[in-house]
Amino acid sequence: MTVPTPLTIRMHAADNVAIVANDGGLPAGTVLASGLTLVDKVPQAHKVALEDIAEGGVVRRYNVPIGYALKPIPAGSWVHERLLQMPAARELVGLPIATVKPPEMPPLEGYTFEGYRNLDGSVGTRNILAITQTVQCVAGVVDFAVQRIKAELLPKYPNVDDVVGLSHSYGCGVAIDAPDAVIPIRTLRNISLNPNFGGEVMVISLGCEKLQPERLLPPGSIPLVDERNVADVGVSAESPLDVVCLQDNAHVGFMSMIDSIMRQAEEHLERLNARRRETVPASELVVGVQCGGSDAFSGVTANPAVGFCTDLLVRAGATVMFSEVTEVRDGIDQLTSRATTPAVADAMIREMAWYDAYLDRGRVDRSANTTPGNKKGGLSNIVEKAMGSIVKSGSAPISGVVAPGEKASQKGLLYAATPASDFICGTLQLAAGMNLHVFTTGRGTPYGLAEVPVIKVATRSDLARRWHDLMDINAGRIADGEASIEDVGWEMFRLMLEVASGRKKTWAEHWKLHNALVLFNPAPVT
């Protein structure tokens, strides 16, 4: 039997650990290219000590202390989370503020996609009728209606891609006037106005809920959607709020509710069906980048490729959002130093401090982030995970901060402050206005969203082979030596334009794998 050549990856010359790249890991007794002999069997993606590390000694990866040895670790040993004490979190004072001034990157011009222009100036990558719900109580009714609309109405409107119900678990039984209640309310409001929905806002209300339609979407929050109104009442006109209230006296029986929803839906479908794609510059992309089911390869292959692509997008004038507070908290100094202005750095610090306090109220800290799968994939703790997560942001200056539930209001590289939960992060990025999503994974996840295309990137070739009809890009080729970070970054950029244009569907779209929206609600539930 042919013994595979041992492959290890060291991220920085100062690191005293490297990760094993071979499928299946390497057995004890394996001699590495450096001449070092493995003392232990080391699983794939896990760390091997490159030198003797004394008790209390620093374990360094990415040229960053990711932990301190709880006992002596001989060279050639398997270095895992049970051998490490996690470093304390960096204090949010004395940070470098807007100190990094990278050379200005040349504009990337001439790249376009076929998108749907909206009257508010945004651009959609899909043409979807979204049905907003004020409260979870109506979710079953909306789901029933959506299935009927898809079966009976949607075939009549071939230019409409889909009909989705914006289901959630909020709206009543909550302290709706609590200070933090603004977060889920503005999240749902801004999701309803996502560019992929063409400005067509349709709301289903129960009637007795705390989150009344006028509170969710107050006057002035809905852009003008029907050009015919311009001639009638002027360009400053507001679109009326289209609400179907299930407790309305006109509804006698379940089917009368469904008939009302379908009748209103058809009016929106007619307008959406009249829309056509047109050529728009790549600067109209609003991309959310995220990782989930991460492993130690995430920071070696997929996330660096996303970071390279992020730089391409920024050069093209697009908007890119990276997120996940706990997964960047340990690199806060890297982020504040890249801020374009002290005000941007201060906003990042403010969001981190708010989240620190939020975790403290729950009597946990950032270490609660890492999952059993993360650790099985070689990530010892949140510090190591954070170093690999931050690289999704590339090298561009950070030009703005988006608070939870807010809508992004500028272009460039933005920090969107969200929890690291895949579902909550994706939901908040939708609210921020993303029209395309990129999601990297090492352990594997069938994550997808009905509201926006999700491009999935595998960190390892083994995962890409096994999940060949779930992963859109195999970044594992970087570790295999078959492609460079730049190669995969460009592949990703070009795939984004194809997906945004509707010329190509992602695997999540193909299989209709759609995770539910999960609103971030830090306020009390009553």
RAVEN-V973312 format. One record per run of one state. SS is the DSSP state (@ for helix, = for strand, . for the rest). FROM is the first residue (numbers start at 0). TO is the last residue. If there is no record, write none. Layout:
ss:SS from:FROM to:TO
ss:SS from:FROM to:TO
This chain:
ss:. from:0 to:6
ss:= from:7 to:8
ss:. from:9 to:15
ss:= from:16 to:19
ss:. from:20 to:24
ss:= from:25 to:25
ss:. from:26 to:29
ss:= from:30 to:30
ss:. from:31 to:35
ss:= from:36 to:36
ss:. from:37 to:40
ss:= from:41 to:41
ss:. from:42 to:45
ss:= from:46 to:48
ss:. from:49 to:51
ss:= from:52 to:52
ss:. from:53 to:56
ss:= from:57 to:60
ss:. from:61 to:62
ss:= from:63 to:68
ss:. from:69 to:71
ss:= from:72 to:72
ss:. from:73 to:76
ss:= from:77 to:78
ss:. from:79 to:79
ss:@ from:80 to:82
ss:= from:83 to:84
ss:. from:85 to:110
ss:= from:111 to:116
ss:. from:117 to:121
ss:= from:122 to:123
ss:. from:124 to:126
ss:= from:127 to:132
ss:. from:133 to:134
ss:@ from:135 to:155
ss:. from:156 to:160
ss:= from:161 to:165
ss:. from:166 to:172
ss:= from:173 to:173
ss:. from:174 to:179
ss:@ from:180 to:191
ss:. from:192 to:193
ss:@ from:194 to:196
ss:. from:197 to:200
ss:= from:201 to:204
ss:. from:205 to:211
ss:@ from:212 to:215
ss:. from:216 to:226
ss:@ from:227 to:232
ss:. from:233 to:240
ss:= from:241 to:244
ss:. from:245 to:252
ss:@ from:253 to:272
ss:. from:273 to:276
ss:= from:277 to:280
ss:@ from:281 to:283
ss:. from:284 to:284
ss:= from:285 to:290
ss:. from:291 to:300
ss:@ from:301 to:314
ss:. from:315 to:317
ss:= from:318 to:321
ss:. from:322 to:323
ss:@ from:324 to:326
ss:. from:327 to:327
ss:@ from:328 to:337
ss:= from:338 to:338
ss:. from:339 to:340
ss:@ from:341 to:360
ss:. from:361 to:364
ss:@ from:365 to:368
ss:. from:369 to:370
ss:@ from:371 to:375
ss:. from:376 to:380
ss:@ from:381 to:392
ss:. from:393 to:396
ss:= from:397 to:401
ss:. from:402 to:410
ss:= from:411 to:415
ss:. from:416 to:420
ss:@ from:421 to:430
ss:. from:431 to:434
ss:= from:435 to:440
ss:. from:441 to:452
ss:= from:453 to:457
ss:. from:458 to:459
ss:@ from:460 to:465
ss:. from:466 to:471
ss:= from:472 to:473
ss:. from:474 to:474
ss:@ from:475 to:479
ss:. from:480 to:483
ss:@ from:484 to:499
ss:. from:500 to:505
ss:@ from:506 to:510
ss:. from:511 to:523
ss:= from:524 to:524
ss:. from:525 to:525
